[in-house]
């Protein structure tokens, strides 16, 4: 029942997302992201796993997150004060620039999971969570919002996850599950999904997403 409810939330959010969304200017944004390059790379492909890749992440999603970070609704210590003097148009332009870039895929790793016989089986386990969820515990499939290829749904504000660092995905899922990450219009959906994910499932699906493209 809970899984169906979360799926319905995804559909409703997608319908609401058909309203007009003001796009930023990628060319204008190129100069405005200079302050971001140290952590996220000039093209949005961070070289450090603790910092997320922003290339191709989704303009609508990034614009919302930048607004939330600037307002203090979403707290990221490393970004404290970084956006203080950026206008809303600046934020839109920055999001548009990074979204126009091509993400470099991280690739899945050979991980060991308790109760899983080997790396190949661990990867398959993560793929099953991503594509089918877990009916027994009420975990909805990730493909409903983030697409089978991990390219997300920009009009609905669902980020592209494919190729993102596994460690970063894992950290965000744990944050949602613990109730530490609550900002954003789709936070309720993610908190509902993460609430029933085990540590094992989170690690497995995060690793699978890293190699998805």
WONORLIN-V27463 format. One record per residue. N is the residue number from 1. RES is the residue in three letters. PHI is phi in whole degrees, -180 to 180 (999 if undefined). PSI is psi in degrees with one decimal (999 if undefined). NEAR is the number of other C-alpha atoms within 12 Angstrom. Layout:
n->[N & N]
res->[RES & RES]
phi->[PHI & PHI]
psi->[PSI & PSI]
near->[NEAR & NEAR]
This chain:
n->[1 & 2 & 3 & 4 & 5 & 6 & 7 & 8 & 9 & 10 & 11 & 12 & 13 & 14 & 15 & 16 & 17 & 18 & 19 & 20 & 21 & 22 & 23 & 24 & 25 & 26 & 27 & 28 & 29 & 30 & 31 & 32 & 33 & 34 & 35 & 36 & 37 & 38 & 39 & 40 & 41 & 42 & 43 & 44 & 45 & 46 & 47 & 48 & 49 & 50 & 51 & 52 & 53 & 54 & 55 & 56 & 57 & 58 & 59 & 60 & 61 & 62 & 63 & 64 & 65 & 66 & 67 & 68 & 69 & 70 & 71 & 72 & 73 & 74 & 75 & 76 & 77 & 78 & 79 & 80 & 81 & 82 & 83 & 84 & 85 & 86 & 87 & 88 & 89 & 90 & 91 & 92 & 93 & 94 & 95 & 96 & 97 & 98 & 99 & 100 & 101 & 102 & 103 & 104 & 105 & 106 & 107 & 108 & 109 & 110 & 111 & 112 & 113 & 114 & 115 & 116 & 117 & 118 & 119 & 120 & 121 & 122 & 123 & 124 & 125 & 126 & 127 & 128 & 129 & 130 & 131 & 132 & 133 & 134 & 135 & 136 & 137 & 138 & 139 & 140 & 141 & 142 & 143 & 144 & 145 & 146 & 147 & 148 & 149 & 150 & 151 & 152 & 153 & 154 & 155 & 156 & 157 & 158 & 159 & 160 & 161 & 162 & 163 & 164 & 165 & 166 & 167 & 168 & 169 & 170 & 171 & 172 & 173 & 174 & 175 & 176 & 177 & 178 & 179 & 180 & 181 & 182 & 183 & 184 & 185 & 186 & 187 & 188 & 189 & 190 & 191 & 192 & 193 & 194 & 195 & 196 & 197 & 198 & 199 & 200 & 201 & 202 & 203 & 204 & 205 & 206 & 207 & 208 & 209 & 210 & 211 & 212 & 213]
res->[UNK & UNK & UNK & UNK & UNK & UNK & UNK & UNK & UNK & UNK & UNK & UNK & UNK & UNK & UNK & UNK & UNK & UNK & UNK & UNK & UNK & UNK & UNK & UNK & UNK & UNK & UNK & UNK & UNK & UNK & UNK & UNK & UNK & UNK & UNK & UNK & UNK & UNK & UNK & UNK & UNK & UNK & UNK & UNK & UNK & UNK & UNK & UNK & UNK & UNK & UNK & UNK & UNK & UNK & UNK & UNK & UNK & UNK & UNK & UNK & UNK & UNK & UNK & UNK & UNK & UNK & UNK & UNK & UNK & UNK & UNK & UNK & UNK & UNK & UNK & UNK & UNK & UNK & UNK & UNK & UNK & UNK & UNK & UNK & UNK & UNK & UNK & UNK & UNK & UNK & UNK & UNK & UNK & UNK & UNK & UNK & UNK & UNK & UNK & UNK & UNK & UNK & UNK & UNK & UNK & UNK & UNK & UNK & UNK & UNK & UNK & UNK & UNK & UNK & UNK & UNK & UNK & UNK & UNK & UNK & UNK & UNK & UNK & UNK & UNK & UNK & UNK & UNK & UNK & UNK & UNK & UNK & UNK & UNK & UNK & UNK & UNK & UNK & UNK & UNK & UNK & UNK & UNK & UNK & UNK & UNK & UNK & UNK & UNK & UNK & UNK & UNK & UNK & UNK & UNK & UNK & UNK & UNK & UNK & UNK & UNK & UNK & UNK & UNK & UNK & UNK & UNK & UNK & UNK & UNK & UNK & UNK & UNK & UNK & UNK & UNK & UNK & UNK & UNK & UNK & UNK & UNK & UNK & UNK & UNK & UNK & UNK & UNK & UNK & UNK & UNK & UNK & UNK & UNK & UNK & UNK & UNK & UNK & UNK & UNK & UNK & UNK & UNK & UNK & UNK & UNK & UNK & UNK & UNK & UNK & UNK & UNK & UNK]
phi->[999 & -65 & -62 & -65 & -62 & -66 & -65 & -65 & -60 & -61 & -66 & -63 & -63 & -66 & -68 & -63 & -70 & -72 & -66 & -59 & -125 & -72 & -87 & -89 & -108 & -58 & -65 & -68 & -70 & -57 & -77 & -80 & -93 & -55 & -69 & -89 & -59 & -59 & -104 & -107 & 82 & -66 & -108 & 84 & -105 & -59 & -94 & -113 & -55 & -75 & -107 & -68 & -78 & -107 & -61 & 66 & -70 & 125 & -64 & -64 & -61 & -64 & -60 & -63 & -65 & -63 & -62 & -67 & -68 & -63 & -76 & 93 & -65 & -112 & -97 & -127 & -53 & -65 & -105 & -56 & 81 & -62 & -104 & -55 & -104 & -91 & -79 & -64 & -65 & -59 & -63 & -64 & -66 & -64 & -64 & -65 & -64 & -64 & -67 & -80 & -89 & -96 & -77 & -87 & -73 & -75 & 80 & -73 & -109 & -85 & -113 & -108 & -122 & -62 & 87 & -117 & -67 & -169 & -56 & -64 & -70 & -65 & -65 & -65 & -63 & -65 & -62 & -64 & -64 & -63 & -91 & -124 & 70 & -140 & -61 & -64 & -104 & 81 & -89 & -76 & -66 & -68 & -64 & -60 & -110 & -104 & 74 & -59 & -92 & 81 & -86 & 72 & -146 & -60 & -58 & -87 & 80 & -93 & -69 & -78 & -105 & -54 & 88 & -70 & -62 & -61 & -62 & -70 & -60 & -60 & -62 & -69 & -64 & -65 & -63 & -65 & -64 & -82 & 80 & -84 & -110 & -129 & -83 & 103 & -67 & -104 & -62 & -61 & -63 & -67 & -66 & -67 & -69 & -70 & -56 & -108 & -84 & -81 & -56 & -63 & -67 & -62 & -63 & -68 & -71 & -64 & -67 & -65 & -61 & -58 & -102 & -85 & -155]
psi->[-44.9 & -38.9 & -41.5 & -39.2 & -43.0 & -37.6 & -39.4 & -39.7 & -41.3 & -43.9 & -44.8 & -41.2 & -36.5 & -38.7 & -42.4 & -31.7 & -7.0 & -10.5 & 157.8 & 138.2 & 122.2 & 121.0 & 149.6 & 178.9 & 109.4 & -39.1 & -41.6 & -34.5 & -25.1 & -41.7 & -26.8 & -15.2 & 7.0 & -37.7 & -20.0 & -19.5 & -33.0 & -33.3 & -38.1 & -1.4 & 153.1 & -26.6 & 13.4 & 6.4 & 89.2 & 141.3 & -7.1 & 118.6 & -24.5 & -15.8 & 127.5 & 152.1 & 133.5 & -13.6 & 125.4 & 18.8 & -29.8 & 117.3 & -45.1 & -45.5 & -47.3 & -39.6 & -45.0 & -43.6 & -40.6 & -39.8 & -42.7 & -36.9 & -43.1 & -41.5 & -16.0 & 0.1 & -38.5 & 119.3 & 118.1 & 107.6 & -40.4 & -19.5 & 7.6 & 121.1 & -9.5 & -36.0 & 8.4 & -36.5 & 13.9 & 133.1 & 170.1 & -34.3 & -37.5 & -45.1 & -42.0 & -41.6 & -40.5 & -43.6 & -41.0 & -39.3 & -50.8 & -35.8 & -25.2 & -8.2 & 159.2 & 126.4 & 136.5 & 126.1 & 134.0 & -34.8 & 142.3 & 156.1 & 167.2 & 102.6 & 155.2 & 132.4 & 140.1 & 127.9 & 0.0 & 132.0 & -28.8 & 177.7 & -42.3 & -39.9 & -34.7 & -40.1 & -42.2 & -35.3 & -44.7 & -39.3 & -39.8 & -39.6 & -43.5 & -42.9 & -26.7 & -13.0 & -152.1 & 100.4 & -35.8 & -36.3 & 1.1 & 24.9 & 121.4 & 150.1 & 141.1 & -28.1 & -21.5 & -34.4 & -33.4 & 2.7 & 154.5 & -31.4 & -3.0 & 14.3 & -1.0 & -163.3 & 92.1 & -45.4 & -33.5 & -8.3 & 21.2 & 120.6 & 153.0 & 125.5 & -24.1 & 126.8 & -3.0 & 156.1 & 132.7 & -41.3 & -37.3 & -43.5 & -44.5 & -44.5 & -41.0 & -41.3 & -40.4 & -38.0 & -41.8 & -43.7 & -36.9 & -7.9 & 16.7 & -27.6 & 112.3 & -4.6 & 153.7 & 151.0 & -24.2 & 11.5 & -35.7 & -40.8 & -48.3 & -36.1 & -36.7 & -39.2 & -48.8 & -23.9 & -34.2 & 9.0 & 133.0 & 164.7 & -40.8 & -44.5 & -39.9 & -46.9 & -41.4 & -45.5 & -34.2 & -41.1 & -39.6 & -42.2 & -35.1 & -30.9 & 7.6 & 134.4 & 999]
near->[13 & 20 & 28 & 21 & 18 & 30 & 27 & 18 & 26 & 35 & 22 & 19 & 26 & 24 & 16 & 17 & 22 & 17 & 13 & 11 & 19 & 20 & 28 & 29 & 23 & 27 & 20 & 21 & 34 & 29 & 21 & 29 & 33 & 20 & 21 & 31 & 25 & 18 & 24 & 26 & 26 & 27 & 33 & 38 & 33 & 29 & 23 & 20 & 22 & 20 & 27 & 39 & 42 & 45 & 37 & 39 & 40 & 40 & 39 & 39 & 39 & 38 & 37 & 33 & 37 & 39 & 30 & 26 & 28 & 26 & 24 & 21 & 19 & 24 & 22 & 22 & 11 & 16 & 23 & 18 & 17 & 25 & 27 & 18 & 15 & 22 & 20 & 25 & 23 & 29 & 40 & 35 & 31 & 48 & 43 & 40 & 37 & 44 & 37 & 27 & 26 & 25 & 36 & 27 & 30 & 30 & 21 & 30 & 26 & 22 & 25 & 20 & 25 & 17 & 12 & 18 & 15 & 17 & 21 & 20 & 20 & 30 & 34 & 26 & 33 & 41 & 33 & 27 & 38 & 38 & 27 & 24 & 32 & 28 & 19 & 14 & 21 & 24 & 35 & 37 & 34 & 43 & 31 & 35 & 36 & 34 & 26 & 25 & 25 & 36 & 32 & 33 & 32 & 32 & 28 & 33 & 33 & 38 & 40 & 41 & 46 & 41 & 39 & 45 & 37 & 37 & 29 & 29 & 34 & 32 & 26 & 31 & 36 & 30 & 25 & 28 & 26 & 21 & 19 & 21 & 29 & 26 & 28 & 29 & 28 & 30 & 31 & 22 & 36 & 39 & 28 & 32 & 42 & 40 & 29 & 28 & 36 & 26 & 22 & 25 & 36 & 41 & 38 & 41 & 47 & 43 & 42 & 45 & 45 & 38 & 28 & 35 & 25]
